Amino acid sequence: MFIVAMTLAVLASVGMYALVASSVEIKTSGYGKQAAQTHYLAEYGMLAAAQDLNGTNAQLYLGLMTTASTNDLSCTSLVGAGVSNTNLTKACRRMGSKELAAVWGGTSAVTANVGKWPSGVTTAGSFGPYPQSGDFYIELTDPAQASAPPGYDVKLGLCFAQFTVSSYGITQPVEDTLLDAPLPATGRFGAWGLEQSRGRLTAGPVRCAQ
């Protein structure tokens, strides 16, 4: 009886270990998937900035960024910039996915990719079966005059502007109150993800700085 009891105890321990290991592996896979989704949202924001920065928009954003009354002082990229800094140092323009999508005539990442359970039926969206939402925003900072591209006639009196573009990709669980049907607490299935991408983009032509 003692040997049988010990054998059952060992088998039960092995079974519990297998369950815990399987649970950890599933969680790890889920976090890896969310990290990949966050990465591509940040990359999507960078591509959106490159698409949006044409000559007309570059001139508009440059004026908004360098004007004290219209620059975005709450930009994440400007943390630590003091009030005494120059307008050029504090220059920033923040744009969210909704603003960029309005130009394209589409919907934002938040409204287009939320996983739901409408009418009690499980529908796996682009973020998987658990309700997750994704979004991104970009910030333009550090405007500077750039060299004209090869083949551009410099006698036209126009210049090109170079911006530092910071793209922030975000994934997060969706609150149950936002869904069509009552669901378990989403905190057990999802986590917050944040990734930043940064690059330099040249746009123009714009008016040359005096």
Residue pairs with C-beta under 8 A, 6 or more apart in sequence:
30 128
30 189
31 191
33 128
34 132
34 171
34 190
34 191
34 193
35 193
35 195
37 127
37 132
37 134
37 171
37 193
38 134
38 169
38 170
38 171
38 193
38 194
38 195
39 169
39 195
40 169
41 109
41 134
41 135
41 136
41 169
41 170
41 171
41 195
42 136
42 167
42 168
42 169
42 195
42 196
42 197
43 167
43 169
43 197
44 109
44 136
44 167
44 169
45 97
45 136
45 137
45 138
45 167
45 168
45 169
45 197
46 138
46 165
46 167
46 197
46 199
48 97
48 100
48 136
48 138
48 167
49 95
49 138
49 140
49 165
49 167
49 201
50 165
50 201
52 95
52 100
52 103
53 61
53 163
53 201
53 203
54 203
55 203
55 204
55 205
55 206
57 203
58 161
58 163
58 203
58 204
58 206
59 206
59 207
61 93
61 140
61 163
62 143
62 161
62 206
63 70
64 70
64 71
64 93
65 71
65 91
65 92
65 93
65 140
65 141
65 143
66 87
66 88
66 91
66 143
67 87
68 87
71 87
71 90
71 91
71 92
71 93
72 78
72 92
72 93
72 94
72 139
73 81
73 90
73 92
74 94
75 92
75 94
75 139
75 141
76 139
76 166
76 168
77 92
77 139
77 141
77 164
77 166
78 90
78 92
78 141
81 89
81 90
88 143
91 141
91 142
91 143
92 139
92 140
92 141
93 139
93 140
93 141
94 137
94 138
94 139
94 140
95 137
95 138
95 139
95 140
96 108
96 135
96 136
96 137
97 108
97 109
97 110
97 135
97 136
97 137
98 108
98 110
100 138
101 107
101 108
101 109
106 112
108 135
109 134
109 135
109 136
110 133
110 134
110 135
113 125
113 126
113 127
113 133
113 134
114 125
114 127
114 131
114 132
114 133
114 174
114 178
115 123
115 124
115 125
115 126
115 127
115 128
115 129
115 130
115 131
115 132
115 174
116 123
116 125
116 131
116 179
116 180
116 181
117 123
117 131
117 179
117 180
117 181
117 183
118 180
118 181
119 180
119 181
120 181
122 129
127 133
127 134
127 171
130 173
130 186
130 189
130 190
131 173
131 174
131 176
131 178
131 179
131 183
131 186
131 190
132 171
132 172
132 173
132 174
132 190
133 171
133 172
133 173
133 174
134 169
134 170
134 171
135 169
135 170
136 167
136 168
136 169
136 170
137 167
137 168
137 170
138 165
138 166
138 167
138 168
139 165
139 166
139 168
140 163
140 164
140 165
141 163
141 164
141 166
142 163
142 164
143 161
143 162
143 163
144 161
144 162
145 159
145 160
145 161
145 162
145 208
145 209
146 159
146 160
146 161
146 162
146 202
146 204
147 160
148 154
148 159
148 160
148 205
149 160
149 202
152 205
156 205
157 208
158 204
158 205
158 206
158 207
158 208
159 204
159 205
159 206
159 207
159 208
159 209
160 202
160 203
160 204
160 205
160 206
161 202
161 203
161 204
161 206
162 200
162 201
162 202
162 203
163 200
163 201
163 202
163 203
164 198
164 199
164 200
165 198
165 199
165 200
165 201
166 196
166 197
166 198
167 196
167 197
167 198
168 194
168 195
168 196
169 193
169 194
169 195
169 196
169 197
170 192
170 193
170 194
171 190
171 192
171 193
172 190
172 192
172 193
173 186
173 187
173 189
173 190
173 191
173 192
174 186
175 186
176 182
176 183
176 184
176 185
176 186
